[in-house]
Amino acid sequence: MIRLAKTLRGHATGILNYFKHRISTAKLEGINHKIKNLKRRAYGYRDETFFVLKLYSLHESSVKLSGC
């Protein structure tokens, strides 16, 4: 419990700011995760241009992000 209290105290500013402003980086983190997975799969791509085209086509997936 003491360790939990220290952790919460260390992150108190960020936690309280979320409840004050209701701004989250969840959508951004989701996009970053998609890019990271694409980079992992891109090991066999022969050129960087194809990778960039795949990045541009991420938004055409079956799951749409609202507000993007």
N, CA, C and O atoms as a Tripos MOL2 file, in Angstrom:
@<TRIPOS>MOLECULE
protein
  272   271    68     0     0
PROTEIN
NO_CHARGES

@<TRIPOS>ATOM
      1 N           0.8270   -1.1940    0.0000 N.3       1 MET1
      2 CA          0.0000    0.0000    0.0000 C.3       1 MET1
      3 C           0.8710    1.2590    0.0000 C.2       1 MET1
      4 O           0.5370    2.2550   -0.6400 O.2       1 MET1
      5 N           1.9800    1.2010    0.7180 N.am      2 ILE2
      6 CA          2.8670    2.3720    0.7660 C.3       2 ILE2
      7 C           3.4550    2.6320   -0.6080 C.2       2 ILE2
      8 O           3.5620    3.7780   -1.0440 O.2       2 ILE2
      9 N           3.8320    1.5630   -1.2830 N.am      3 ARG3
     10 CA          4.3890    1.7100   -2.6340 C.3       3 ARG3
     11 C           3.3480    2.2890   -3.5950 C.2       3 ARG3
     12 O           3.6750    3.1420   -4.4200 O.2       3 ARG3
     13 N           2.1090    1.8370   -3.4940 N.am      4 LEU4
     14 CA          1.0250    2.3690   -4.3200 C.3       4 LEU4
     15 C           0.8200    3.8500   -4.0390 C.2       4 LEU4
     16 O           0.6540    4.6430   -4.9650 O.2       4 LEU4
     17 N           0.8320    4.2230   -2.7720 N.am      5 ALA5
     18 CA          0.6490    5.6260   -2.3970 C.3       5 ALA5
     19 C           1.7660    6.4940   -2.9680 C.2       5 ALA5
     20 O           1.5100    7.6050   -3.4330 O.2       5 ALA5
     21 N           3.0010    5.9990   -2.9390 N.am      6 LYS6
     22 CA          4.1240    6.7620   -3.4990 C.3       6 LYS6
     23 C           3.9830    6.9220   -5.0090 C.2       6 LYS6
     24 O           4.2790    7.9810   -5.5630 O.2       6 LYS6
     25 N           3.5300    5.8620   -5.6650 N.am      7 THR7
     26 CA          3.3320    5.9240   -7.1140 C.3       7 THR7
     27 C           2.2440    6.9320   -7.4640 C.2       7 THR7
     28 O           2.4160    7.7540   -8.3640 O.2       7 THR7
     29 N           1.1290    6.8650   -6.7510 N.am      8 LEU8
     30 CA          0.0380    7.8090   -7.0090 C.3       8 LEU8
     31 C           0.4610    9.2470   -6.7100 C.2       8 LEU8
     32 O           0.0910   10.1670   -7.4390 O.2       8 LEU8
     33 N           1.2130    9.4350   -5.6680 N.am      9 ARG9
     34 CA          1.6870   10.7790   -5.3310 C.3       9 ARG9
     35 C           2.6110   11.3070   -6.4320 C.2       9 ARG9
     36 O           2.5650   12.4910   -6.7650 O.2       9 ARG9
     37 N           3.4330   10.4490   -6.9850 N.am     10 GLY10
     38 CA          4.3400   10.8530   -8.0560 C.3      10 GLY10
     39 C           3.6190   11.2220   -9.3370 C.2      10 GLY10
     40 O           4.1010   12.0610  -10.0980 O.2      10 GLY10
     41 N           2.4690   10.6070   -9.5890 N.am     11 HIS11
     42 CA          1.6890   10.8650  -10.8000 C.3      11 HIS11
     43 C           0.4570   11.7220  -10.5260 C.2      11 HIS11
     44 O          -0.4140   11.8470  -11.3870 O.2      11 HIS11
     45 N           0.3790   12.3030   -9.3580 N.am     12 ALA12
     46 CA         -0.8210   13.0450   -8.9420 C.3      12 ALA12
     47 C          -1.1560   14.1880   -9.8950 C.2      12 ALA12
     48 O          -2.3270   14.3990  -10.2080 O.2      12 ALA12
     49 N          -0.1640   14.9200  -10.3560 N.am     13 THR13
     50 CA         -0.4240   16.0530  -11.2480 C.3      13 THR13
     51 C          -1.1130   15.5940  -12.5270 C.2      13 THR13
     52 O          -2.1120   16.1830  -12.9380 O.2      13 THR13
     53 N          -0.5960   14.5630  -13.1470 N.am     14 GLY14
     54 CA         -1.1870   14.0460  -14.3810 C.3      14 GLY14
     55 C          -2.5750   13.4810  -14.1690 C.2      14 GLY14
     56 O          -3.4670   13.6980  -14.9890 O.2      14 GLY14
     57 N          -2.7680   12.7620  -13.0840 N.am     15 ILE15
     58 CA         -4.0820   12.1760  -12.7920 C.3      15 ILE15
     59 C          -5.1170   13.2710  -12.5590 C.2      15 ILE15
     60 O          -6.2180   13.2090  -13.1050 O.2      15 ILE15
     61 N          -4.7740   14.2620  -11.7600 N.am     16 LEU16
     62 CA         -5.7130   15.3460  -11.4730 C.3      16 LEU16
     63 C          -5.9870   16.1950  -12.7130 C.2      16 LEU16
     64 O          -7.1080   16.6680  -12.9000 O.2      16 LEU16
     65 N          -4.9690   16.3940  -13.5670 N.am     17 ASN17
     66 CA         -5.1820   17.1540  -14.8040 C.3      17 ASN17
     67 C          -6.1520   16.4420  -15.7340 C.2      17 ASN17
     68 O          -6.9290   17.0970  -16.4290 O.2      17 ASN17
     69 N          -6.1210   15.1020  -15.7610 N.am     18 TYR18
     70 CA         -7.0770   14.3750  -16.5890 C.3      18 TYR18
     71 C          -8.5090   14.6630  -16.1290 C.2      18 TYR18
     72 O          -9.3820   14.9320  -16.9550 O.2      18 TYR18
     73 N          -8.7510   14.6080  -14.8330 N.am     19 PHE19
     74 CA        -10.1070   14.8350  -14.3410 C.3      19 PHE19
     75 C         -10.5250   16.2930  -14.4790 C.2      19 PHE19
     76 O         -11.7190   16.5860  -14.5490 O.2      19 PHE19
     77 N          -9.5750   17.1970  -14.5190 N.am     20 LYS20
     78 CA         -9.8980   18.6160  -14.6820 C.3      20 LYS20
     79 C         -10.2100   18.9550  -16.1400 C.2      20 LYS20
     80 O         -11.1500   19.7030  -16.4070 O.2      20 LYS20
     81 N          -9.4310   18.4120  -17.0930 N.am     21 HIS21
     82 CA         -9.5620   18.7950  -18.4970 C.3      21 HIS21
     83 C         -10.1650   17.7150  -19.3860 C.2      21 HIS21
     84 O         -10.5880   18.0150  -20.5030 O.2      21 HIS21
     85 N         -10.2180   16.4710  -18.9270 N.am     22 ARG22
     86 CA        -10.7610   15.3340  -19.6760 C.3      22 ARG22
     87 C         -10.1060   15.1650  -21.0500 C.2      22 ARG22
     88 O         -10.7910   14.9050  -22.0390 O.2      22 ARG22
     89 N          -8.8010   15.3100  -21.1060 N.am     23 ILE23
     90 CA         -8.0460   15.0980  -22.3390 C.3      23 ILE23
     91 C          -7.2510   13.8120  -22.1710 C.2      23 ILE23
     92 O          -6.5610   13.6180  -21.1700 O.2      23 ILE23
     93 N          -7.3580   12.9420  -23.1620 N.am     24 SER24
     94 CA         -6.6700   11.6590  -23.1120 C.3      24 SER24
     95 C          -5.8420   11.4770  -24.3840 C.2      24 SER24
     96 O          -6.1950   12.0070  -25.4370 O.2      24 SER24
     97 N          -4.7640   10.7440  -24.2890 N.am     25 THR25
     98 CA         -3.9360   10.4540  -25.4550 C.3      25 THR25
     99 C          -4.2180    9.0530  -25.9830 C.2      25 THR25
    100 O          -3.3930    8.4950  -26.7060 O.2      25 THR25
    101 N          -5.3520    8.4800  -25.6420 N.am     26 ALA26
    102 CA         -5.6610    7.0980  -26.0160 C.3      26 ALA26
    103 C          -5.6810    6.9090  -27.5300 C.2      26 ALA26
    104 O          -5.1310    5.9260  -28.0270 O.2      26 ALA26
    105 N          -6.2980    7.8200  -28.2720 N.am     27 LYS27
    106 CA         -6.3620    7.6790  -29.7300 C.3      27 LYS27
    107 C          -4.9670    7.7560  -30.3420 C.2      27 LYS27
    108 O          -4.6350    6.9900  -31.2470 O.2      27 LYS27
    109 N          -4.1650    8.6720  -29.8490 N.am     28 LEU28
    110 CA         -2.8040    8.8080  -30.3480 C.3      28 LEU28
    111 C          -1.9940    7.5500  -30.0560 C.2      28 LEU28
    112 O          -1.2330    7.0880  -30.9060 O.2      28 LEU28
    113 N          -2.1550    7.0030  -28.8730 N.am     29 GLU29
    114 CA         -1.4470    5.7730  -28.5190 C.3      29 GLU29
    115 C          -1.8960    4.6170  -29.4050 C.2      29 GLU29
    116 O          -1.0850    3.7670  -29.7720 O.2      29 GLU29
    117 N          -3.1780    4.5790  -29.7500 N.am     30 GLY30
    118 CA         -3.6800    3.5360  -30.6480 C.3      30 GLY30
    119 C          -3.0580    3.6360  -32.0350 C.2      30 GLY30
    120 O          -2.6850    2.6240  -32.6280 O.2      30 GLY30
    121 N          -2.9490    4.8530  -32.5480 N.am     31 ILE31
    122 CA         -2.3240    5.0590  -33.8560 C.3      31 ILE31
    123 C          -0.8550    4.6680  -33.7950 C.2      31 ILE31
    124 O          -0.3530    4.0090  -34.7040 O.2      31 ILE31
    125 N          -0.1630    5.0660  -32.7350 N.am     32 ASN32
    126 CA          1.2430    4.6990  -32.5850 C.3      32 ASN32
    127 C           1.4180    3.1860  -32.5340 C.2      32 ASN32
    128 O           2.3860    2.6490  -33.0730 O.2      32 ASN32
    129 N           0.4840    2.5030  -31.8880 N.am     33 HIS33
    130 CA          0.5510    1.0410  -31.8080 C.3      33 HIS33
    131 C           0.3870    0.4260  -33.1990 C.2      33 HIS33
    132 O           1.0870   -0.5270  -33.5420 O.2      33 HIS33
    133 N          -0.5390    0.9700  -34.0010 N.am     34 LYS34
    134 CA         -0.7240    0.4660  -35.3620 C.3      34 LYS34
    135 C           0.5470    0.6470  -36.1900 C.2      34 LYS34
    136 O           0.9390   -0.2480  -36.9390 O.2      34 LYS34
    137 N           1.1900    1.8080  -36.0520 N.am     35 ILE35
    138 CA          2.4210    2.0800  -36.7930 C.3      35 ILE35
    139 C           3.5300    1.1340  -36.3440 C.2      35 ILE35
    140 O           4.2930    0.6260  -37.1660 O.2      35 ILE35
    141 N           3.6150    0.9030  -35.0410 N.am     36 LYS36
    142 CA          4.6380    0.0000  -34.5010 C.3      36 LYS36
    143 C           4.4450   -1.4140  -35.0390 C.2      36 LYS36
    144 O           5.4170   -2.0770  -35.4010 O.2      36 LYS36
    145 N           3.1990   -1.8790  -35.0950 N.am     37 ASN37
    146 CA          2.9260   -3.2090  -35.6380 C.3      37 ASN37
    147 C           3.2620   -3.2750  -37.1210 C.2      37 ASN37
    148 O           3.7950   -4.2810  -37.5890 O.2      37 ASN37
    149 N           2.9580   -2.2200  -37.8640 N.am     38 LEU38
    150 CA          3.2750   -2.1740  -39.2830 C.3      38 LEU38
    151 C           4.7870   -2.2250  -39.4920 C.2      38 LEU38
    152 O           5.2630   -2.9010  -40.4040 O.2      38 LEU38
    153 N           5.5470   -1.5130  -38.6500 N.am     39 LYS39
    154 CA          7.0020   -1.5480  -38.7500 C.3      39 LYS39
    155 C           7.5330   -2.9580  -38.5050 C.2      39 LYS39
    156 O           8.4880   -3.3910  -39.1500 O.2      39 LYS39
    157 N           6.9140   -3.6620  -37.5770 N.am     40 ARG40
    158 CA          7.3310   -5.0370  -37.3020 C.3      40 ARG40
    159 C           7.0980   -5.9380  -38.5130 C.2      40 ARG40
    160 O           7.9280   -6.7850  -38.8420 O.2      40 ARG40
    161 N           5.9480   -5.7380  -39.1710 N.am     41 ARG41
    162 CA          5.6260   -6.5460  -40.3470 C.3      41 ARG41
    163 C           6.4100   -6.1030  -41.5800 C.2      41 ARG41
    164 O           6.4870   -6.8440  -42.5600 O.2      41 ARG41
    165 N           6.9900   -4.9080  -41.5430 N.am     42 ALA42
    166 CA          7.6540   -4.3380  -42.7130 C.3      42 ALA42
    167 C           9.0700   -4.8600  -42.8980 C.2      42 ALA42
    168 O           9.8050   -4.3450  -43.7400 O.2      42 ALA42
    169 N           9.4590   -5.8390  -42.1540 N.am     43 TYR43
    170 CA         10.8270   -6.3550  -42.2260 C.3      43 TYR43
    171 C          11.2050   -6.7750  -43.6510 C.2      43 TYR43
    172 O          12.3460   -6.5760  -44.0670 O.2      43 TYR43
    173 N          10.2730   -7.3450  -44.3940 N.am     44 GLY44
    174 CA         10.5760   -7.8490  -45.7370 C.3      44 GLY44
    175 C          10.3520   -6.8510  -46.8570 C.2      44 GLY44
    176 O          10.5920   -7.1860  -48.0170 O.2      44 GLY44
    177 N           9.9000   -5.6300  -46.5590 N.am     45 TYR45
    178 CA          9.6570   -4.6590  -47.6180 C.3      45 TYR45
    179 C          10.9810   -4.2590  -48.2520 C.2      45 TYR45
    180 O          11.9810   -4.0850  -47.5560 O.2      45 TYR45
    181 N          10.9850   -4.1150  -49.5660 N.am     46 ARG46
    182 CA         12.2320   -3.8350  -50.2710 C.3      46 ARG46
    183 C          12.5830   -2.3550  -50.3160 C.2      46 ARG46
    184 O          13.7560   -2.0000  -50.4380 O.2      46 ARG46
    185 N          11.5870   -1.4960  -50.2190 N.am     47 ASP47
    186 CA         11.9020   -0.0650  -50.2710 C.3      47 ASP47
    187 C          11.0470    0.7210  -49.2850 C.2      47 ASP47
    188 O           9.9880    0.2680  -48.8490 O.2      47 ASP47
    189 N          11.5290    1.8920  -48.9520 N.am     48 GLU48
    190 CA         10.8620    2.7490  -47.9740 C.3      48 GLU48
    191 C           9.5700    3.3480  -48.5260 C.2      48 GLU48
    192 O           8.6530    3.6470  -47.7620 O.2      48 GLU48
    193 N           9.4910    3.5240  -49.8340 N.am     49 THR49
    194 CA          8.3000    4.1080  -50.4550 C.3      49 THR49
    195 C           7.0750    3.2360  -50.1960 C.2      49 THR49
    196 O           5.9980    3.7510  -49.8970 O.2      49 THR49
    197 N           7.2340    1.9200  -50.3080 N.am     50 PHE50
    198 CA          6.1180    1.0170  -50.0610 C.3      50 PHE50
    199 C           5.6560    1.1120  -48.6120 C.2      50 PHE50
    200 O           4.4580    1.0750  -48.3330 O.2      50 PHE50
    201 N           6.6180    1.2350  -47.6830 N.am     51 PHE51
    202 CA          6.2700    1.3760  -46.2720 C.3      51 PHE51
    203 C           5.4630    2.6500  -46.0360 C.2      51 PHE51
    204 O           4.4860    2.6380  -45.2870 O.2      51 PHE51
    205 N           5.8680    3.7490  -46.6730 N.am     52 VAL52
    206 CA          5.1490    5.0100  -46.5320 C.3      52 VAL52
    207 C           3.7320    4.8670  -47.0860 C.2      52 VAL52
    208 O           2.7820    5.3720  -46.4880 O.2      52 VAL52
    209 N           3.5830    4.1900  -48.2140 N.am     53 LEU53
    210 CA          2.2440    3.9550  -48.7750 C.3      53 LEU53
    211 C           1.3870    3.1300  -47.8180 C.2      53 LEU53
    212 O           0.1930    3.3880  -47.6730 O.2      53 LEU53
    213 N           1.9880    2.1490  -47.1710 N.am     54 LYS54
    214 CA          1.2480    1.3610  -46.1930 C.3      54 LYS54
    215 C           0.8280    2.2200  -44.9950 C.2      54 LYS54
    216 O          -0.2610    2.0330  -44.4510 O.2      54 LYS54
    217 N           1.6820    3.1560  -44.5860 N.am     55 LEU55
    218 CA          1.3190    4.0720  -43.5040 C.3      55 LEU55
    219 C           0.1130    4.9140  -43.8880 C.2      55 LEU55
    220 O          -0.8040    5.1030  -43.0890 O.2      55 LEU55
    221 N           0.1210    5.4240  -45.1260 N.am     56 TYR56
    222 CA         -1.0050    6.2380  -45.5820 C.3      56 TYR56
    223 C          -2.2880    5.4270  -45.6670 C.2      56 TYR56
    224 O          -3.3790    5.9790  -45.5250 O.2      56 TYR56
    225 N          -2.1730    4.1270  -45.8950 N.am     57 SER57
    226 CA         -3.3750    3.3080  -46.0360 C.3      57 SER57
    227 C          -3.8850    2.7650  -44.7020 C.2      57 SER57
    228 O          -4.8780    2.0370  -44.6840 O.2      57 SER57
    229 N          -3.2410    3.0940  -43.5970 N.am     58 LEU58
    230 CA         -3.7070    2.6160  -42.2870 C.3      58 LEU58
    231 C          -5.1340    3.0650  -41.9850 C.2      58 LEU58
    232 O          -5.9010    2.3450  -41.3450 O.2      58 LEU58
    233 N          -5.4770    4.2580  -42.4510 N.am     59 HIS59
    234 CA         -6.8220    4.7710  -42.1530 C.3      59 HIS59
    235 C          -7.9220    4.0360  -42.8940 C.2      59 HIS59
    236 O          -9.0980    4.2220  -42.5800 O.2      59 HIS59
    237 N          -7.5790    3.2160  -43.8580 N.am     60 GLU60
    238 CA         -8.5650    2.4830  -44.6330 C.3      60 GLU60
    239 C          -8.8580    1.1130  -44.0420 C.2      60 GLU60
    240 O          -9.3780    0.2400  -44.7370 O.2      60 GLU60
    241 N          -8.5370    0.9130  -42.7810 N.am     61 SER61
    242 CA         -8.7710   -0.3670  -42.1390 C.3      61 SER61
    243 C         -10.2550   -0.5380  -41.8150 C.2      61 SER61
    244 O         -11.0490    0.3860  -41.9890 O.2      61 SER61
    245 N         -10.6120   -1.7200  -41.3480 N.am     62 SER62
    246 CA        -12.0080   -1.9870  -41.0300 C.3      62 SER62
    247 C         -12.4480   -1.2850  -39.7580 C.2      62 SER62
    248 O         -13.6460   -1.1000  -39.5430 O.2      62 SER62
    249 N         -11.5070   -0.8920  -38.9120 N.am     63 VAL63
    250 CA        -11.8210   -0.1810  -37.6730 C.3      63 VAL63
    251 C         -11.4950    1.2900  -37.8720 C.2      63 VAL63
    252 O         -10.3420    1.6370  -38.1270 O.2      63 VAL63
    253 N         -12.4870    2.1530  -37.7590 N.am     64 LYS64
    254 CA        -12.2920    3.5790  -37.9440 C.3      64 LYS64
    255 C         -12.1540    4.2640  -36.5960 C.2      64 LYS64
    256 O         -12.8660    3.9350  -35.6480 O.2      64 LYS64
    257 N         -11.2310    5.2220  -36.5140 N.am     65 LEU65
    258 CA        -11.0850    6.0180  -35.3230 C.3      65 LEU65
    259 C         -11.9290    7.2750  -35.4660 C.2      65 LEU65
    260 O         -11.8570    7.9550  -36.4890 O.2      65 LEU65
    261 N         -12.7070    7.5810  -34.4770 N.am     66 SER66
    262 CA        -13.5310    8.7920  -34.5600 C.3      66 SER66
    263 C         -12.6800   10.0130  -34.2910 C.2      66 SER66
    264 O         -11.7860    9.9830  -33.4450 O.2      66 SER66
    265 N         -12.9550   11.0820  -35.0060 N.am     67 GLY67
    266 CA        -12.2440   12.3370  -34.8010 C.3      67 GLY67
    267 C         -10.9140   12.4120  -35.5200 C.2      67 GLY67
    268 O         -10.1790   13.3820  -35.3380 O.2      67 GLY67
    269 N         -10.5790   11.4160  -36.3340 N.am     68 CYS68
    270 CA         -9.2900   11.4420  -37.0440 C.3      68 CYS68
    271 C          -9.4990   11.6710  -38.5200 C.2      68 CYS68
    272 O          -8.5320   11.7240  -39.2790 O.2      68 CYS68
@<TRIPOS>BOND
     1     1     2 1
     2     2     3 1
     3     3     4 2
     4     3     5 am
     5     5     6 1
     6     6     7 1
     7     7     8 2
     8     7     9 am
     9     9    10 1
    10    10    11 1
    11    11    12 2
    12    11    13 am
    13    13    14 1
    14    14    15 1
    15    15    16 2
    16    15    17 am
    17    17    18 1
    18    18    19 1
    19    19    20 2
    20    19    21 am
    21    21    22 1
    22    22    23 1
    23    23    24 2
    24    23    25 am
    25    25    26 1
    26    26    27 1
    27    27    28 2
    28    27    29 am
    29    29    30 1
    30    30    31 1
    31    31    32 2
    32    31    33 am
    33    33    34 1
    34    34    35 1
    35    35    36 2
    36    35    37 am
    37    37    38 1
    38    38    39 1
    39    39    40 2
    40    39    41 am
    41    41    42 1
    42    42    43 1
    43    43    44 2
    44    43    45 am
    45    45    46 1
    46    46    47 1
    47    47    48 2
    48    47    49 am
    49    49    50 1
    50    50    51 1
    51    51    52 2
    52    51    53 am
    53    53    54 1
    54    54    55 1
    55    55    56 2
    56    55    57 am
    57    57    58 1
    58    58    59 1
    59    59    60 2
    60    59    61 am
    61    61    62 1
    62    62    63 1
    63    63    64 2
    64    63    65 am
    65    65    66 1
    66    66    67 1
    67    67    68 2
    68    67    69 am
    69    69    70 1
    70    70    71 1
    71    71    72 2
    72    71    73 am
    73    73    74 1
    74    74    75 1
    75    75    76 2
    76    75    77 am
    77    77    78 1
    78    78    79 1
    79    79    80 2
    80    79    81 am
    81    81    82 1
    82    82    83 1
    83    83    84 2
    84    83    85 am
    85    85    86 1
    86    86    87 1
    87    87    88 2
    88    87    89 am
    89    89    90 1
    90    90    91 1
    91    91    92 2
    92    91    93 am
    93    93    94 1
    94    94    95 1
    95    95    96 2
    96    95    97 am
    97    97    98 1
    98    98    99 1
    99    99   100 2
   100    99   101 am
   101   101   102 1
   102   102   103 1
   103   103   104 2
   104   103   105 am
   105   105   106 1
   106   106   107 1
   107   107   108 2
   108   107   109 am
   109   109   110 1
   110   110   111 1
   111   111   112 2
   112   111   113 am
   113   113   114 1
   114   114   115 1
   115   115   116 2
   116   115   117 am
   117   117   118 1
   118   118   119 1
   119   119   120 2
   120   119   121 am
   121   121   122 1
   122   122   123 1
   123   123   124 2
   124   123   125 am
   125   125   126 1
   126   126   127 1
   127   127   128 2
   128   127   129 am
   129   129   130 1
   130   130   131 1
   131   131   132 2
   132   131   133 am
   133   133   134 1
   134   134   135 1
   135   135   136 2
   136   135   137 am
   137   137   138 1
   138   138   139 1
   139   139   140 2
   140   139   141 am
   141   141   142 1
   142   142   143 1
   143   143   144 2
   144   143   145 am
   145   145   146 1
   146   146   147 1
   147   147   148 2
   148   147   149 am
   149   149   150 1
   150   150   151 1
   151   151   152 2
   152   151   153 am
   153   153   154 1
   154   154   155 1
   155   155   156 2
   156   155   157 am
   157   157   158 1
   158   158   159 1
   159   159   160 2
   160   159   161 am
   161   161   162 1
   162   162   163 1
   163   163   164 2
   164   163   165 am
   165   165   166 1
   166   166   167 1
   167   167   168 2
   168   167   169 am
   169   169   170 1
   170   170   171 1
   171   171   172 2
   172   171   173 am
   173   173   174 1
   174   174   175 1
   175   175   176 2
   176   175   177 am
   177   177   178 1
   178   178   179 1
   179   179   180 2
   180   179   181 am
   181   181   182 1
   182   182   183 1
   183   183   184 2
   184   183   185 am
   185   185   186 1
   186   186   187 1
   187   187   188 2
   188   187   189 am
   189   189   190 1
   190   190   191 1
   191   191   192 2
   192   191   193 am
   193   193   194 1
   194   194   195 1
   195   195   196 2
   196   195   197 am
   197   197   198 1
   198   198   199 1
   199   199   200 2
   200   199   201 am
   201   201   202 1
   202   202   203 1
   203   203   204 2
   204   203   205 am
   205   205   206 1
   206   206   207 1
   207   207   208 2
   208   207   209 am
   209   209   210 1
   210   210   211 1
   211   211   212 2
   212   211   213 am
   213   213   214 1
   214   214   215 1
   215   215   216 2
   216   215   217 am
   217   217   218 1
   218   218   219 1
   219   219   220 2
   220   219   221 am
   221   221   222 1
   222   222   223 1
   223   223   224 2
   224   223   225 am
   225   225   226 1
   226   226   227 1
   227   227   228 2
   228   227   229 am
   229   229   230 1
   230   230   231 1
   231   231   232 2
   232   231   233 am
   233   233   234 1
   234   234   235 1
   235   235   236 2
   236   235   237 am
   237   237   238 1
   238   238   239 1
   239   239   240 2
   240   239   241 am
   241   241   242 1
   242   242   243 1
   243   243   244 2
   244   243   245 am
   245   245   246 1
   246   246   247 1
   247   247   248 2
   248   247   249 am
   249   249   250 1
   250   250   251 1
   251   251   252 2
   252   251   253 am
   253   253   254 1
   254   254   255 1
   255   255   256 2
   256   255   257 am
   257   257   258 1
   258   258   259 1
   259   259   260 2
   260   259   261 am
   261   261   262 1
   262   262   263 1
   263   263   264 2
   264   263   265 am
   265   265   266 1
   266   266   267 1
   267   267   268 2
   268   267   269 am
   269   269   270 1
   270   270   271 1
   271   271   272 2
@<TRIPOS>SUBSTRUCTURE
     1 MET1         2 RESIDUE 1 A MET
     2 ILE2         6 RESIDUE 1 A ILE
     3 ARG3        10 RESIDUE 1 A ARG
     4 LEU4        14 RESIDUE 1 A LEU
     5 ALA5        18 RESIDUE 1 A ALA
     6 LYS6        22 RESIDUE 1 A LYS
     7 THR7        26 RESIDUE 1 A THR
     8 LEU8        30 RESIDUE 1 A LEU
     9 ARG9        34 RESIDUE 1 A ARG
    10 GLY10       38 RESIDUE 1 A GLY
    11 HIS11       42 RESIDUE 1 A HIS
    12 ALA12       46 RESIDUE 1 A ALA
    13 THR13       50 RESIDUE 1 A THR
    14 GLY14       54 RESIDUE 1 A GLY
    15 ILE15       58 RESIDUE 1 A ILE
    16 LEU16       62 RESIDUE 1 A LEU
    17 ASN17       66 RESIDUE 1 A ASN
    18 TYR18       70 RESIDUE 1 A TYR
    19 PHE19       74 RESIDUE 1 A PHE
    20 LYS20       78 RESIDUE 1 A LYS
    21 HIS21       82 RESIDUE 1 A HIS
    22 ARG22       86 RESIDUE 1 A ARG
    23 ILE23       90 RESIDUE 1 A ILE
    24 SER24       94 RESIDUE 1 A SER
    25 THR25       98 RESIDUE 1 A THR
    26 ALA26      102 RESIDUE 1 A ALA
    27 LYS27      106 RESIDUE 1 A LYS
    28 LEU28      110 RESIDUE 1 A LEU
    29 GLU29      114 RESIDUE 1 A GLU
    30 GLY30      118 RESIDUE 1 A GLY
    31 ILE31      122 RESIDUE 1 A ILE
    32 ASN32      126 RESIDUE 1 A ASN
    33 HIS33      130 RESIDUE 1 A HIS
    34 LYS34      134 RESIDUE 1 A LYS
    35 ILE35      138 RESIDUE 1 A ILE
    36 LYS36      142 RESIDUE 1 A LYS
    37 ASN37      146 RESIDUE 1 A ASN
    38 LEU38      150 RESIDUE 1 A LEU
    39 LYS39      154 RESIDUE 1 A LYS
    40 ARG40      158 RESIDUE 1 A ARG
    41 ARG41      162 RESIDUE 1 A ARG
    42 ALA42      166 RESIDUE 1 A ALA
    43 TYR43      170 RESIDUE 1 A TYR
    44 GLY44      174 RESIDUE 1 A GLY
    45 TYR45      178 RESIDUE 1 A TYR
    46 ARG46      182 RESIDUE 1 A ARG
    47 ASP47      186 RESIDUE 1 A ASP
    48 GLU48      190 RESIDUE 1 A GLU
    49 THR49      194 RESIDUE 1 A THR
    50 PHE50      198 RESIDUE 1 A PHE
    51 PHE51      202 RESIDUE 1 A PHE
    52 VAL52      206 RESIDUE 1 A VAL
    53 LEU53      210 RESIDUE 1 A LEU
    54 LYS54      214 RESIDUE 1 A LYS
    55 LEU55      218 RESIDUE 1 A LEU
    56 TYR56      222 RESIDUE 1 A TYR
    57 SER57      226 RESIDUE 1 A SER
    58 LEU58      230 RESIDUE 1 A LEU
    59 HIS59      234 RESIDUE 1 A HIS
    60 GLU60      238 RESIDUE 1 A GLU
    61 SER61      242 RESIDUE 1 A SER
    62 SER62      246 RESIDUE 1 A SER
    63 VAL63      250 RESIDUE 1 A VAL
    64 LYS64      254 RESIDUE 1 A LYS
    65 LEU65      258 RESIDUE 1 A LEU
    66 SER66      262 RESIDUE 1 A SER
    67 GLY67      266 RESIDUE 1 A GLY
    68 CYS68      270 RESIDUE 1 A CYS
